[in-house]
Amino acid sequence: MRQFDRITVSPPRMNGQPCIRDLRLTVRRVLEALATYPDRAALFAEYPELEEADIEQALAYTRAALDDERTDFRRGREAM
């Protein structure tokens, strides 16, 4: 399993959402910022505390969280 040394989870901080380096900046917010600011220079101007390695780990963490999960939507419809 990959280590995410820049991703922190603490129940009192941001309701336990995964954050970047214990900042009040969630992984989700980093993904939203990437979509809003496709130009990295503008992104770093808006979030000066953010580093390139933070972005890389936020993307890798999200990929790992979504990996290996399979959903069979047909089964859910048949149960209805």
C-alpha angles and dihedrals in degrees: 000000000000120000117234103199093170096051116083131183121196122163094222094049116077091338092294096301115150108267137189113258093332090298122136087256114107126210087240091056091050090054091048090049091051089055092046097044109036088168105080092208090060090045093053091045090055094042106030092170090061119097131197090248089056091057092047092052093045089055093044091047091052091047091050092047091053096039122105094015116126124186123195104203093181091065091054091053093049090054091057 
